[in-house]
């Protein structure tokens, strides 16, 4: 018996050691004390405005190229820009999202934060090399070797410049993040003007992407202070597993978003119809920018331990729905007189494609939001099945459209395929997203959305100036409403400031009271699974 007991103790000790090693392999996430109010609700509107500014400036740069370059050069530039846009979307999802979680839950100077930064830099460089090879090879099939080399260089630099973005998101420095993104496009725009003056052609215009990537590297010195050379982090399997999960899903979504522009340039290279399709598709992707902003806020919140998924998803879907529908309605109903101001004269024959391209942009936006949410809640199987169906539907729609009516048919096929894919993914995601009550309030929302679309369409047909006034008012109203959209005004703020493991919501790791957060209650009761501390809702109403 003593021998058996000894063996039992030995086996228990061995299993405990194994468990300890497994835990050390992936450090436990603890919410670190925040030195300042994150202001998630207030920042959401600011991020939406900055995303709009970035979109307008990006289109201004594209419009400048479309006006000054000849048709063949612009077709090559548009295809290269869309390829780099896909690279940027993949880089934004692959590098910043995993890093933002590490930065948010570990203090500056901690070992795990430095490990996470080192890993993100390694991933940026490795993925940048892969992106350079792939994007350069694809461009080589469409253009000359010089342009392919410039695209490859730009793809590598885009990946390397994305690590600071993840650090800014984790630090909740949304103002700096927004200014960084605006500065990136501003540098590219200025460089493009110089390129036009020097007549460098499509290759010089694409080189502006490389110059623009200097702006994201300007971040507080504390980012560089935590950078360390730690190649051993590359051997930690759990980091690769998390990164590959995100990369595989967002990579497919990014390809779907840009496949129409690349394919039309490949099938109908150099034609005015193809160039017009590409120019209008840039405008029609407006809802995709809204989706990217929603993913930026929702992903880290859903990955936060103890978060109320129902409230996060409900607020995220409401915000996305309002912004995306307004963006779609404005783009789809734009009268030719107004659209003609922002589209070169030689592409006015393609203005009839705008409603179809706007519908495809809305479908792509739904795909992006739902896939990111499914990633955040780790519903990988449903996400993979939905994206597999989306690939078949989108590619099938483009192929059938091309066979039926060339470029015009591709616009219609892209819209049908993207919208159908969004519906399929929504049906697959419904059991996972039931906590957000997705059907609640859908009726009134659909009525208001249809009313807005009809009103804009009628105004565009009767008086373009009336359409412009209505579009401006609706856009400003929905942006203003975002500031008061979240439940109780600052529910996200409270959830971001809580500690995991039952620590007081208002207490630092060392026992001191956080500044600006004095709600009572330090533990959940055993039977209460709410993420709120006791009496928090009552005190919220009092405050």
C-alpha positions in Angstrom: 0.0 0.0 0.0 2.7 2.5 0.8 4.3 1.7 -2.5 1.0 2.2 -4.3 0.5 5.5 -2.5 4.0 6.5 -3.5 3.4 5.6 -7.1 0.1 7.5 -7.0 1.8 10.6 -5.6 4.5 10.3 -8.2 1.9 10.1 -11.0 0.0 13.0 -9.6 3.3 15.0 -9.3 4.1 14.1 -12.9 0.7 15.2 -14.2 0.8 18.4 -12.2 4.2 19.2 -13.7 2.8 18.5 -17.2 -0.1 20.8 -16.5 2.3 23.5 -15.3 4.4 23.2 -18.4 1.3 23.4 -20.6 0.1 26.5 -18.7 3.5 28.2 -19.1 3.4 27.5 -22.8 0.6 30.0 -23.1 0.6 32.6 -20.3 -2.6 33.4 -18.7 -4.3 36.6 -19.7 -4.9 39.1 -16.9 -6.5 42.5 -17.4 -3.9 45.1 -16.6 -4.9 48.3 -14.9 -5.5 51.1 -17.3 -4.0 54.5 -16.7 -6.7 56.3 -18.6 -10.3 55.9 -19.7 -10.4 53.9 -22.9 -13.6 55.7 -24.1 -14.6 52.9 -26.5 -18.1 54.4 -27.2 -16.7 57.9 -28.0 -13.8 56.5 -30.1 -16.1 54.4 -32.3 -17.5 57.5 -34.0 -14.0 59.1 -34.3 -12.7 55.9 -36.0 -15.7 55.9 -38.4 -14.9 59.5 -39.4 -11.2 58.8 -39.8 -12.0 55.7 -41.9 -14.2 57.9 -44.1 -11.4 60.5 -44.5 -9.0 57.7 -45.4 -11.5 56.4 -48.0 -12.0 59.8 -49.6 -8.2 60.5 -49.7 -7.6 57.0 -51.2 -10.2 57.6 -53.8 -8.7 61.0 -54.5 -5.4 59.4 -55.2 -7.0 56.8 -57.4 -9.0 59.5 -59.3 -5.8 61.5 -59.8 -4.2 58.4 -61.4 -7.3 57.7 -63.5 -7.2 61.3 -64.8 -3.5 61.7 -65.5 -2.6 58.2 -66.7 -3.6 56.7 -70.0 -6.1 53.9 -70.0 -3.6 51.0 -70.3 -1.4 52.4 -67.4 -4.4 53.1 -65.2 -5.7 49.5 -65.7 -2.4 48.2 -64.6 -2.3 50.6 -61.6 -5.8 49.8 -60.6 -5.0 46.0 -60.6 -1.8 46.6 -58.6 -3.6 48.9 -56.2 -6.3 46.3 -55.6 -3.7 43.6 -55.1 -2.0 45.8 -52.5 -5.3 46.5 -51.0 -5.9 42.8 -50.4 -2.4 42.6 -49.0 -3.2 45.4 -46.6 -6.4 43.8 -45.4 -4.6 40.5 -44.8 -1.8 42.3 -43.0 -4.2 44.3 -40.9 -5.9 41.1 -39.7 -2.8 38.9 -39.4 -0.5 41.2 -37.4 -2.4 43.8 -35.4 -5.3 41.6 -34.0 -3.2 39.0 -32.2 -0.7 41.6 -31.0 -3.4 44.0 -29.7 -4.6 41.3 -27.3 -1.1 40.7 -25.9 -0.5 44.4 -25.5 -3.9 45.0 -23.8 -3.4 42.3 -21.1 0.3 42.7 -20.3 2.1 45.7 -18.9 4.7 47.6 -20.7 8.1 46.0 -20.1 6.7 42.7 -19.2 8.2 39.5 -20.6 5.1 38.4 -22.3 4.5 41.7 -24.0 8.1 41.7 -25.3 7.6 38.1 -26.5 4.4 39.1 -28.3 6.1 42.0 -30.0 9.0 39.9 -31.1 6.7 37.3 -32.5 4.6 39.9 -34.4 7.8 41.3 -36.0 8.9 37.9 -37.1 5.5 37.1 -38.5 5.4 40.5 -40.3 8.8 39.8 -42.0 8.0 36.2 -42.9 4.5 37.0 -44.2 5.9 40.1 -46.0 8.3 37.9 -47.9 5.5 35.5 -48.9 3.2 38.4 -49.9 6.0 39.9 -52.0 6.5 36.7 -53.9 2.8 36.0 -54.4 1.7 39.6 -55.3 4.8 40.1 -57.5 4.0 36.8 -59.4 0.4 37.8 -59.9 1.3 41.3 -61.1 3.9 39.8 -63.5 1.1 38.0 -65.3 -0.7 41.3 -65.9 2.2 43.9 -66.3 5.9 44.3 -66.9 8.6 43.1 -64.5 9.4 46.6 -63.2 5.8 47.1 -62.0 5.8 43.6 -60.5 9.0 44.4 -58.6 7.5 47.6 -57.2 4.3 45.7 -56.1 6.4 43.1 -54.4 8.4 45.7 -52.5 5.2 47.5 -51.5 3.7 44.3 -50.2 6.7 43.5 -48.0 6.7 47.1 -46.5 3.0 47.0 -45.9 3.4 43.9 -43.7 6.4 45.3 -41.8 4.6 48.5 -41.0 1.6 46.8 -39.4 3.2 45.8 -36.1 2.9 49.4 -34.7 -0.8 49.3 -35.6 -1.4 46.3 -33.3 0.5 48.0 -30.5 -1.6 51.2 -30.8 -4.9 49.2 -30.8 -3.8 47.3 -27.7 -2.8 50.5 -25.9 -6.3 52.0 -26.9 -4.5 54.9 -28.6 -7.2 55.3 -31.2 -6.4 58.9 -31.9 -2.8 58.1 -32.8 -4.0 55.1 -34.8 -6.4 57.3 -36.8 -3.8 60.0 -37.4 -1.4 57.3 -38.5 -3.7 55.8 -41.1 -4.6 59.3 -42.4 -0.9 60.2 -42.6 -0.2 57.1 -44.6 -2.7 58.0 -47.3 -1.6 61.7 -47.2 2.0 60.7 -47.9 1.0 58.5 -50.7 -1.2 61.3 -52.2 1.6 63.8 -52.1 4.1 61.4 -53.6 1.5 60.6 -56.4 1.4 64.3 -57.3 5.2 64.3 -57.6 5.0 61.1 -59.7 2.5 62.7 -62.1 4.9 65.7 -62.6 7.8 63.5 -63.3 5.8 61.1 -65.6 7.0 57.9 -63.9 3.9 56.0 -65.1 2.1 53.2 -63.2 5.3 51.9 -61.5 6.0 55.3 -59.9 2.4 55.6 -58.8 2.5 52.2 -57.1 5.8 53.3 -55.4 3.6 55.7 -53.4 2.4 52.8 -51.3 6.0 52.2 -50.1 6.5 55.9 -49.2 3.1 56.0 -47.4 4.2 53.1 -45.1 6.7 55.4 -43.4 3.8 57.1 -41.4 2.7 54.0 -39.4 6.3 53.6 -38.2 6.0 56.9 -36.2 4.8 55.8 -32.9 5.7 56.5 -29.2 9.2 55.3 -28.2 7.7 52.9 -25.7 6.9 50.6 -28.7 10.5 50.4 -29.8 11.7 50.1 -26.2 9.8 46.8 -25.8 11.2 45.3 -29.0 13.7 42.5 -28.4 15.5 39.9 -30.5 13.9 36.7 -29.3 13.9 34.1 -32.1 12.7 31.4 -29.6 9.2 32.7 -29.7 8.9 31.3 -33.2 9.0 27.8 -31.7 5.8 28.4 -29.5 3.1 26.5 -31.3 0.1 28.2 -29.7 1.2 31.5 -31.2 1.3 30.0 -34.7 -2.1 28.3 -34.1 -3.8 31.5 -33.2 -2.2 33.5 -36.0 -2.9 30.8 -38.6 -6.6 30.7 -37.6 -6.9 34.4 -38.2 -4.8 34.4 -41.4 -6.6 31.6 -43.1 -10.0 33.1 -42.7 -9.2 36.8 -43.3 -7.0 35.8 -46.3 -10.0 34.2 -48.0 -12.2 37.2 -47.2 -9.6 39.6 -48.6 -9.3 37.6 -51.8 -13.1 37.6 -52.2 -13.3 41.4 -51.7 -10.7 42.1 -54.4 -11.3 39.3 -56.9 -13.7 41.1 -59.1 -11.3 44.0 -59.9 -8.4 41.7 -60.5 -10.4 39.3 -62.7 -11.9 42.0 -64.9 -8.5 43.5 -65.5 -7.2 40.1 -66.5 -10.0 39.2 -68.8 -10.6 42.6 -70.4 -7.2 44.3 -70.0 -6.8 47.8 -71.4 -10.5 48.4 -72.3 -12.5 51.4 -71.2 -15.2 49.2 -69.8 -12.8 47.3 -67.5 -11.1 50.5 -66.3 -14.5 52.0 -65.6 -15.5 48.9 -63.6 -12.3 49.2 -61.6 -12.8 52.9 -60.9 -16.4 52.5 -59.7 -15.6 49.3 -57.7 -13.2 51.4 -55.6 -16.2 53.7 -54.6 -18.6 50.8 -54.2 -16.3 49.1 -51.6 -17.4 51.8 -49.1 -19.3 49.3 -46.8 -16.2 47.2 -46.6 -14.4 50.1 -44.9 -17.3 50.2 -42.4 -16.9 46.4 -41.8 -13.2 46.8 -41.2 -13.9 49.4 -38.5 -16.4 47.2 -36.8 -14.0 44.3 -36.8 -11.3 46.6 -35.3 -13.5 47.2 -32.2 -15.4 44.0 -31.9 -12.6 41.5 -32.1 -10.6 42.5 -29.0 -13.8 43.0 -27.0 -15.1 39.5 -27.8 -11.7 38.0 -27.0 -11.6 39.8 -23.6 -12.3 37.3 -20.7 -15.6 37.9 -19.0 -17.1 40.0 -21.9 -20.8 39.9 -22.4 -20.9 38.6 -25.9 -24.6 39.4 -26.4 -24.2 43.1 -25.6 -20.9 43.4 -27.7 -22.5 41.7 -30.7 -25.7 43.6 -30.5 -24.0 46.9 -30.4 -21.5 46.0 -33.1 -24.2 44.7 -35.5 -26.4 47.8 -34.9 -23.5 50.1 -35.6 -22.4 48.2 -38.7 -26.0 47.9 -40.0 -26.6 51.6 -39.7 -23.3 52.7 -41.3 -23.3 50.1 -44.0 -26.9 50.6 -45.1 -26.4 54.4 -45.3 -23.2 53.9 -47.3 -24.9 51.5 -49.7 -27.9 53.7 -50.2 -25.8 56.8 -51.0 -23.5 54.9 -53.4 -26.3 52.9 -55.2 -28.6 55.9 -55.8 -25.9 58.5 -56.7 -27.3 60.4 -59.7 -25.1 60.5 -62.9 -24.6 64.2 -62.5 -23.1 63.9 -59.0 -21.2 60.7 -59.8 -19.8 62.4 -62.9 -18.0 64.9 -60.7 -15.8 62.2 -59.1 -15.5 59.8 -62.1 -13.4 60.8 -65.2 -15.3 61.7 -68.3 -13.9 58.7 -70.2 -15.5 56.3 -67.7 -19.0 57.8 -67.6 -20.3 55.0 -69.8 -19.8 52.6 -66.8 -22.0 54.6 -64.3 -24.9 52.3 -64.8 -22.8 49.6 -63.0 -22.7 51.5 -59.8 -25.8 50.1 -58.1 -24.7 46.5 -58.8 -21.2 47.2 -57.5 -22.6 48.9 -54.4 -24.7 45.7 -53.7 -21.6 43.6 -54.1 -19.7 45.9 -51.7 -22.5 45.4 -49.1 -22.3 41.6 -49.5 -18.5 41.7 -49.1 -18.9 43.8 -45.9 -21.4 41.3 -44.4 -18.9 38.5 -45.2 -16.1 40.4 -43.5 -18.0 41.3 -40.3 -19.5 37.8 -39.8 -16.2 36.0 -40.5 -14.4 38.2 -38.0 -17.0 37.7 -35.3 -16.9 33.9 -35.8 -13.2 34.1 -35.5 -13.5 36.1 -32.3 -15.8 33.5 -30.7 -13.7 30.7 -32.1 -16.5 29.2 -34.2 -13.9 28.1 -36.8 -15.8 25.2 -38.5 -18.9 27.3 -39.2 -16.7 30.1 -40.5 -14.7 27.8 -42.8 -17.9 26.2 -44.3 -19.5 29.6 -44.9 -16.4 30.9 -46.6 -16.1 27.8 -48.8 -19.7 28.4 -49.9 -18.9 32.1 -50.5 -16.0 31.2 -52.8 -18.2 29.1 -54.9 -21.0 31.7 -55.1 -18.8 34.7 -55.8 -16.5 33.1 -58.3 -19.5 31.4 -59.9 -21.4 34.7 -60.2 -18.4 36.3 -61.8 -18.0 33.5 -64.3 -21.6 33.3 -65.3 -21.8 37.1 -65.6 -18.8 37.2 -67.9 -20.2 34.5 -70.1 -23.6 36.3 -70.3 -22.7 39.9 -70.8 -18.9 40.5 -70.4 -18.1 43.4 -68.0 -21.7 44.4 -67.3 -22.6 40.8 -66.6 -19.6 40.5 -64.1 -21.0 43.5 -62.1 -24.4 41.8 -61.9 -22.9 38.4 -61.1 -20.6 39.9 -58.4 -23.6 41.5 -56.7 -25.7 38.3 -56.8 -22.8 36.1 -55.6 -21.7 38.4 -52.8 -25.2 39.0 -51.4 -26.1 35.3 -51.6 -22.8 34.4 -49.8 -23.6 36.9 -47.1 -27.0 35.4 -46.5 -25.5 31.8 -46.4 -22.9 32.9 -43.9 -25.5 34.6 -41.8 -27.6 31.5 -41.7 -24.6 29.4 -40.6 -23.7 31.9 -38.0 -27.1 32.4 -36.5 -26.9 29.6 -33.8 -23.6 31.1 -32.6 -24.9 34.7 -32.6 -28.2 34.0 -30.9 -27.0 35.8 -27.8 -27.2 39.0 -29.7 -30.9 38.5 -30.5 -30.3 39.0 -34.3 -34.0 39.1 -35.1 -34.9 41.7 -32.5 -35.6 45.1 -34.1 -35.0 43.8 -37.7 -38.5 44.8 -38.9 -38.3 48.5 -38.1 -34.7 48.6 -39.3 -35.6 47.2 -42.7 -38.5 49.6 -43.0 -36.3 52.6 -42.3 -33.6 51.2 -44.6 -36.0 50.7 -47.5 -37.5 54.2 -46.9 -34.1 55.8 -47.0 -33.2 54.0 -50.3 -36.5 54.9 -51.9 -36.2 58.5 -50.8 -32.7 58.9 -52.1 -33.6 57.2 -55.4 -36.6 59.5 -55.9 -34.5 62.6 -55.0 -31.7 61.5 -57.4 -34.3 61.2 -60.2 -36.0 64.5 -59.5 -33.3 66.9 -58.3 -29.6 65.9 -57.8 -29.2 68.8 -55.3 -32.0 67.4 -53.2 -30.3 64.0 -53.3 -27.1 65.6 -52.1 -28.8 67.3 -49.2 -30.6 64.2 -48.1 -27.4 62.1 -48.4 -25.4 64.6 -46.4 -28.0 64.8 -43.6 -28.5 61.0 -43.4 -24.7 60.5 -43.2 -24.2 63.1 -40.5 -27.2 61.8 -38.5 -26.0 58.2 -38.5 -22.4 59.3 -37.5 -23.8 61.4 -34.7 -26.0 58.6 -33.5 -23.0 56.3 -33.1 -21.9 58.2 -30.0 -25.0 57.2 -28.1 -25.6 53.7 -29.6 -24.0 51.5 -27.0 -26.0 50.2 -24.1 -25.9 52.5 -21.0 -23.4 54.7 -22.7 -20.3 53.1 -21.5 -20.8 49.3 -21.0 -17.8 48.6 -23.1 -15.7 50.9 -20.9 -16.6 48.9 -17.7 -15.9 45.6 -19.3 -12.5 46.7 -20.6 -11.5 47.7 -17.1 -12.3 44.5 -15.3 -9.8 42.0 -14.0 -10.0 38.3 -14.6 -10.0 36.0 -11.6 -12.4 37.8 -9.3 -10.3 40.8 -8.6 -12.1 44.0 -7.7 -13.3 46.0 -10.8 -11.9 49.1 -9.2 -8.7 47.8 -7.7 -5.2 47.6 -9.2 -3.0 44.5 -9.1 -1.3 46.0 -6.0 -4.5 46.9 -4.2 -4.7 50.6 -5.1 -7.9 52.1 -6.4 -8.0 52.9 -10.1 -8.4 56.5 -11.1 -11.8 57.4 -12.4 -13.5 54.1 -11.6 -15.2 53.7 -8.2 -18.0 51.2 -8.7 -18.6 48.9 -5.8 -18.4 45.1 -5.7 -15.3 42.9 -5.8 -16.6 39.4 -6.7 -19.3 37.6 -8.6 -21.6 35.3 -6.6 -21.2 31.6 -7.4 -24.5 31.4 -9.1 -24.2 34.7 -11.1 -22.4 34.5 -14.4 -23.0 38.1 -15.3 -19.8 40.1 -16.3 -21.1 42.9 -14.0 -19.9 43.3 -10.4 -22.7 43.5 -7.8 -24.7 46.8 -7.8 -22.9 48.0 -10.9 -26.1 48.5 -12.9 -27.8 50.5 -10.1 -24.7 52.7 -9.7 -24.5 53.1 -13.5 -28.1 54.6 -13.4 -27.2 56.8 -10.5 -24.1 58.1 -12.3 
